Amino acid sequence: MSNLFWLTEVQMARLRPFLPESHGRPRDDDLRVLSGIIFINRNGLRWCDAPREYGPAKTLYNRWKRWSDNGIFARIMVGLAAEGTDPKKIMIDATYLTAHRTSRSLRTKKGGLLARSAEQRAA
């Protein structure tokens, strides 16, 4: 698969100060695992659909889950955003909102929001 995402050594050098120390057994290759996590999140894939080049999907998920719970990724984002940038231009947004297909019809049903507001105005 030629369209895989790989962090460069320069990018990894910027990320290393934010990564936690390994306790006990050495961790799997951080470059491979972080590249796999970014690839999965960037493409909206399921963990089990991770290409084999990134290693076992369970390793990717476990690292993502553990580091998310411990605030490692938040620390990386804050640290990278603070490095010599103009704070007025920083924007990190992962918002994704959708309305259910039936949400529009809720306002027009009997007893819905529009009907209640009309009754309140009449009173």
Secondary structure, 3 states (H helix, E strand, C coil): CCCCCCCCHHHHHHHHHHCCCCCCCCCCCHHHHHHHHHHHHHHCCCHHHCCHHHCCHHHHHHHHHHHHHCCHHHHHHHHHHHCCCCHHHCCCCCCCCCCCCCCHHHHCCCCCHHHHHHHHHHC
